[in-house]
Amino acid sequence: METLTLALIVLAAIVVGTIIERLIPFAVPAPLIQTVLGVLISLTTPYTIELEPHLFFLLFIPPLLFLDGWRIPNEELLKDKAIIVSLALGLVICTVLGAGLFINWMIPSMPLGVAFALAAIVSPTDPVAVSAIASKTPVPKKIMHILEGESLLNDASGLVAMKFAVAAVLTGAFSLVDASETFAWLAIAGIVAGVATTLVINFSKSMITRRLGHNTGAQILTSILIPFVAYMIAEHIHASGILAAVASGITMSVAEHADRDLAITRIHRKAVWDAIYFTASGATFILLGEQLPRLISSSAEIVQATGHRDPLWIIFYVVAITAVLALARFIWVKISLLLTLANARRRGQAKAWQTWRMTAVLTLAGARGTITLAGIMTLPFLLPDGSPFPARDLAILLAAGVILVSLVAASVALPVLLPKLQLDEGGDREARIDRAQVLSAEAAIRAIENSIMSVQDTIDEDIWTRQSLQILDFYRNRLEEKTISGGDVEDSARARLARAALLKAAITAEREEIFRLARARQLPDDAARKLIKDIDLFETRFLGGDHHH
């Protein structure tokens, strides 16, 4: 009963945090508000939340990484792959080694392995937090695509690096050769497990649907199970469940271009996944706040063991670690941007980037968030001999402090820097979206004309012709970028059937054209999703959404 009560309190706090965020006239990141509410829960309720690390990891990490992989625009990921890989792999390795050694030097009571684990888990960035911070100041798409791609990959690299560091602490040994071989297996087998799981489940779902019919609830539940199944299969074969979750999300992104689900399923599925992401990311910060009072009291004892008596040294440690992370990120981003620009000029593709301002924005936008928090919470309580895991509470508190300081810094500086940032993002994006809308409308018109041809010389030919003229007007007006209404509705049953059949043919053709353009990389993934969503909403409005494609 106590667990259920706590769960309801946490869920209520997430909702209250959202309301408070809307009421505050200036931009305050939701994670900061949620953390404060978590502290209030700890101080005002008699309940204590005991987090079991592996259960916490299993509940929160797979769905968050899966959805990140599913939603990221694959085309943009490939377009900016050089700088994304540089930030996600090169910067993470640099951060783990440099910040780990710095933390161990600054806090000798924290073993080197734990310092490396802490450095690894504070390396992933959180674009969701940045998006929340900059909600009143739009972030350029180029910046968000780089941040999303970096976050997707450095979530995996940071968590895997932390896993190696924790294993070294638990075993007391570390071999670079063994680690390299293990990493190769973790990465390759994890990715294969994620891709294979998603393909097998989607294929099985399609076969069952064709034979037994479509069930929206079952389809949505299946999508929720995919990341957990991929994660658990990968962990069972001693591969990386983290990379499996990421790979399954990216595979899902590619697979949806051949999606045969109903429009209503896609609409409901998106709503359910939005709620899952909202709840999981919010709950992690509520839980952080709930843990903070106990972490502060226990960490004060660890600080005293370092030779300092004042617990305020914790603040110094947090600020110092955050500063080192920011400095390393600034230098790395600056070098990466200069190399990217030089390479573009060599190919005759000069880019008009304000490198210093863009470097500052990308540095501050590297705020830490949900993955860092979820990852650090999974540090084990005990070593194999039964003794406490060294400096566990201090590591969690320092990671939490870095998250909060990075969020505050971003919320103060980004609204100042972003409005003056000018980027040459390429002028073909809107043109490609317009072309996709034109091609999909033309495909719909052809489908309607073909449907009319199929009913010629029948008793209903006149009815079908009148209905087709209304729908053709709809699509021709779309080609002329006009907003149109559905027109007068005939009450005749045969007229309704004709209209439904024509609309179904038109909408199916329109949707197929969008999917074809996305598969051919002639339309950005995020734009394709937006257009498909518009088509789905139109279908549910006029057809109820219960028609098979």
N, C-alpha and C positions, 0 to 999 in steps of 0.2 A: 504493500500500500504506500509506503514511504517513497519507493522508487517511482511509482505512478504519479504521486503528488509532485515530486521534484520535476518530472518530465513535463507536467502541465504548467508548472511555474516557469520553467525555462521557455516553453513555447509562448506563454503569455508575455514574458519579458521581451521576446523577439518582436512581437507585435507592438508592444508599448514603445520599444526603441525606435521602430519605424515612425510611429506617430510623433514622437519627440523630435526626430530628425526633420520631419516636415514642418513642425511648429517653429523651429529655430530659424531666425531670418538669415543667418550667415551659414556658410558651408561647414558642417562638422561631420566627419566621416562616421557612418553608422557603426563600424567596429568600436570606435571610442565610446560611443553612447552605450553599446551593448556590454562593453567591459565594465563600465560604471554600474550598470544595472546588475551585473553579476556580483560585484562587490557588495551592493545593497542586499542582494539575496543572501549572501554569506553572513552579513552582519545582522540581518533582521529575522532570519528563520532559524529554527533549531536543527535544520537538516544539514547533513554533510555529504557531499558527492565524492565517492571513492571511484576513481577512474581506473579501470583495468586497461593497461596500455595497448595490448594487442586487439582487444575488443573495440577500443576507441578508434584505433587505426582502421580496422576492417569496416566499421560503420561509416566513417567520414571520408577516408581517402579515395576509395574506388569510385564512388559516384561523382565526387568533385573533379577528379582527373578525367574520368570518362566524359563528362559533359564539356569540360574544357577542350578535349580532343575532338568532340563531335561538332562543336560550334565554331571552332577556329576556321577562317577561310583558308583552304588548302592552297589556293593559287597565290595568295599573299604570303603564305608561309614559304613557298618556293621562291617567290620573287625576292624576298629579303633574307634568303637562307644564309648568306654569308655573315651578315651582322648578327642574325639570330643565333646561329651556331656558335659564333665567337662569344656572345654574351652568355649563352646557356651552358656551354662546355668550358671554354677557355677561362671565362671570368669565374666560374664556379670552382675550377681547380685552383686558380690563383687565390680565390677567397678562402678556400679550405686550408691551403698551406699557409698563406700569409697571416690571415686572421687567427687561425688555430695557434700558430707559434706566438703571436702577439698576446692572445688571451692567456696562454700558459705562462708567458713571461710576466704579464701584469698580475695574474692570480696564481701564484705557485701552488696553492693548495688544490687547484683543479688539475687533475692528471692530464697529460698531453692528449691521450685518447679521447677524453671527455671534451677537452678544448676543441679538438678537431671535429667531434660530433656536433658541438654547438656551432662552430663556424660553418659546417656543412648545412645545418638546418636553417641558418639565417641567410643562406645564399639565395633561396627561391624568392621571386618577386610575386606580387599579387595585383594583376591589372584590374580586378573587380574593385579593390579598395581605391585604386587610382580613379576609376570611372566614377565611383561614388563621390570622391573628393571633388572632381572636376565636373559634377553634374550641372552646375550653373555656368561653367565655362567649357564648351565643347573641346574635346581632345581631337586633334587632327587624325584622320584615319591611318595615315602612315605611322604615326607614333603608336596608336593603339594596336596595329597589326604587329609591330615589332615587339611591343610589350606582351601581347598575347602569345606570340610564337616563342619568345624567350621564356615566359612563365611556364608554358606547356612543357618545354624541354628541361628547364632547370628545376622544375618540381621533381622530375624523375632523377636527374643527375644529382641534385642535392640530397634527396632521400636515400638514394643508393649509396652515396658517399657517407652519409650518416650511419647507414647500416654497417658498412665496413669498419668505421671508427668504433661503433658500439661493440662489434664482434671482437675487435682488437682489445678493448677494455675487458670483455668477458673472458677471453682466452689468454690474455697477457702476451700475445704474440702477433706479429704482423709481417707478412712476406709479400714484397712487391710482385714477385713472379706469380705466387699463388693467387694474389689479389687480381692480377691481370687476367689469369685464366678464369677465375671465378666470375669476374666482371663480364667477360666475353660470353660465358654460359648464361649468366643472369640476363644480359641484354638480348642476346639472340633468341634464347628459349622463351623469355618473357614476351618479346614482340610477337613471335610465332604463336604463342599460346593465346595472346589477345586477338590477333587477326583470325586465327582458326576458330576460336570460340564464337566470335561474332558472325563469321560466314556460315558456320554450321547451324547456329541458332536461327539466323535469318532464313537460311534455305529450308530448314525444318518448318519454320513458321509459315513460309510461303506454301509449302506442300500441304500442310494441314489446312490452311485457309482455303486453298483451291478445292479440297475435297469436302470439307465440313462447313465452309462458310466463314464469314468474318465476324469476329467478336472484339469490339473496341477495348473492353476492359482487359481481356487476355493479352491483346497486343501491347498495351501500355505496361502491364505487369511484366511481360517478357522483356521489354526494353530496360526496365528497372533491374531485372535479375542479371542481365548481361555483364555489367562491370564486376559484380560480386562473383559470378561464376568464373570469369576470366582471371580475376585476382586469385581465387582459391585454387584453381587448376595450376596456375603458375607457381604459387607457393608450394603446392603439393609436389611438384617436380623440382623444387629448390631453385626456381628461376625468380625473376623479379615480378612480383604482383603489381608493383607500381607501373612498370613499363607495359605490362599486360593491359592495365586499365587505360593507359594513354593510347596504346595501339588499338584497342577495341573501340575507343571513341573516334579515332581518325578513320578506322574502317567503316564505322557506322556513318560517318560523314560522306564517305565515298559511296556506300551502299544506298544511301537515300536518293541518289541521282537516278536509281532504277526502282524507286519506291512504288509499290502497288497498293499501299494502304489507302483506306478511305480518307477523304478530306476531314471528316469529323474526328477520325483517329489522330491525325497529325495535329489538329487544333487542340484536342484534349491532352495529347501526349506532351506537347510543348508546355501547356499550363501545369501539368503534373511535375514535369522536370524543373520548371521555374520555381515551383513551391519546394521541391526537394533541395535545390541549390540554395534558395533563400533560407530554408530552415537549417541545413547543415552548416553553412557558413556563419549564420547568426548564432547557432548553438555553441560553436567552438569559442566565440568571444564571450558569450555569457558564462560558459564553463571556466574560461580563463579568469574572468573577474571573480567568480566564486572561489577559485583556488588562491587568488592573490593574497588575502590576509594571512593565510597559513604559510604560504611561500615566503612572505616577507619576514615573519617571525622565525622560521627555521633557517632562512638564509643569513639572518643577522648573526647566528652562532658560527656559520661557516666563515663569514667575513672576519669575525674576531680571531678565527684560527689563522688568518693570513697576517696577523700582526696589527690589524686595525680594530679599534673599539667602536667607532661610530658606524652604524648601519647605513648612514648617508653615503658611505663609500660605494654602495650599490649603484647610486645615481651616477657617480663618476665612472664606474665600470661601464654602465649602459651607454653613456654619452661617448666614452672613448671608443667602444666597439662600433657604435653607429658611425662615428667620424672616420674610423679606419675603413669600414665598408664603403662609405660614400666616396672617400678619396680613391680607393682602388677602382670603384665603379666609374668615377669621373675620368680617370686616366685611361682606363680600358675603353670606355665609350668614345672618348676623343680620338684615340688611335684607330679604333674600328671605323669611325665615320670618315676620317681622313683617308684611310686605305680604300674604303668603299667609293669615295668621291674620285680618288686617283684612278681606280679601276674603271669607273664610269667614263671618265674623260678619255682614257685610253681607247675605249670602245666608241667614242664619239657621242656618248649619252650624258652630257654635262647636266648636273643637278644643281638647282638653286637652293641650297640649304644654308641656313644660318648656323654654322657648326657650333659656335660657342653657346648660343642660346639653346640649340637642340641638345647639345651635350648636357647642359644644366637641367633641361626638362627630363631627359632620359635618366639622369642620375637621381633626381628627386622623385621621379615616377617609379623608381625601384623600391617602392614601399613593401614592407613584409606584411604577410597576412595569414590567411587561413591555413595554408599548407605548412608554413613554419610552425604555427601553433599546434596543429594536429600532430605533426611529426615529433616535436619536442616532448609532447605529452606521452609518447610511446617509449621513452627511456625506461628500461627495466628498473624495478624497485630493488632487486637483489642481484648479487654476483653468484656464480655457481657454488661458492662455498657457503652461501647463506648470509654473508655480510652485506650491508647496505651498498647500493650503487653509489660510488663517490660523487659528491657535489651535485646530485640529481636535482634537488630543489633549487640550488643556486643557478644551474644551467637553465632550468625552466623559467626562473624569474628574469634572468638576463635576456633570454629570447623574447619573453613577453615585453620587457622594457624596450628592446630594439624595435619590436613591432609598433609599440605606441609612439616612440620618438619619431620613427620614420613616417608614420601616418600624420603626426602633428606637423612635421617639417613640410611634408607634401601638401597638406591642407592650407598652410600659410603661403608657401612659395609658388605653387603651380597656378593659382588664379592670377598671380601677378605676371608670370612668365608666358603663359599660354596665349593670351590675346595678342601679344606682339610677335608670336612665332609665325613665320611665313614659310610655307613649304611648297615646292613644286611636286605635287602628288600625281601629276599626269592628268591630262584633260580628257582621256579616252574613256574613263569610267562611266560617266553619265551617258556618253554616246553609246556605249555598249549596252547599257540598261535600256535606253530608248530603242535601240535596234532589236533587243530581245522582245520588248513589248510589241513592236511592230510585227516581227516574225511570228510571235505566238498568236496575235490577233489574225494575221493572214492565214495561219494554219487552222484557226477556228472557223474562219469564213469558208475555207475549202471543205472542211468537214461538214458544215451545214449544207453547202451546195451538193456534196456527194449524198447526204442523207435525203435531200429533196429528189435527186435523181432516182433513188431507190424506191420511192413511193409513187412515182409517176404512173398514170393510168389506173390508180386505185380510187376507191370511193372517198378516201380522206385527202386526196391530193390538194383540194382547195383549202382545207383547214391547215395542212402542213405548210402550204405556200404562204398563207397569211401570217402564221406564227414565225416562219423563217424570216419574213421581211422585218418583223420587230427585232428579232435577235441579230440579224445582219446589220440593222441600224445601230444596235448597241456596239458591235465590234467596229463598224466603220467610224462611229463617233469616237471610239477609243483611239483609233488611228489618227483622228484629227485632234486628239487630246481634249475632248469635251466630256463633261459629266452628264450622264443620261439616266433616266428613270426607267423602270420596268415597263411602262406603258399600260394600256388597258388590259385587263385580264378577262378572257372569255371563260364563262362558267361551264361550257361544254366539257364533258369528260374526255371526249376525243381530242379536243383542243389542248386540254391540260397534258394528256399523254404525248401529243405531238410536240408541245413546247418542251416537256421534260426530255424527250428523246433527242431533240435538236440541241438543247442546252448541254445535255450529257456528252454528245458527240463533240460539240464545240469546246467545252471545258477540258475534255480528255485530250483533244488535239493541242490545245493551248498549253496544258501542263506538260505533255510529252515534248513539245518544242523547247520549253524552258529547261527540262531535264537534259535534252540533247545538247543544248548550248552549254550547260554546265559541265557535262561530261567531256565536251570538246574544248573546254577551257576558254570558251568565247564569252563567258559571263562569270563574274566573281561569285564565289559560293554564298557569301552573305547576301548579295543582291538576289541570287537565285532563290534563297530561302524566303526573302521578303516577297518576291513575286509569287512564289508557290503559296505562301500564306494568304496573299490577297485573293488568289484564285480559289483556295479552299474556303475562305470566308464567303466569297461570292456563291460558291456551290452550296454551302450550308444554308445560305439565305434563300436561294431560289429552289433548291432541290432537297433540302433537309440533310444533305451530307451522307445519306445512307445508300448511295448508288455506287456500285462497283465500277472501277475504271475499265 
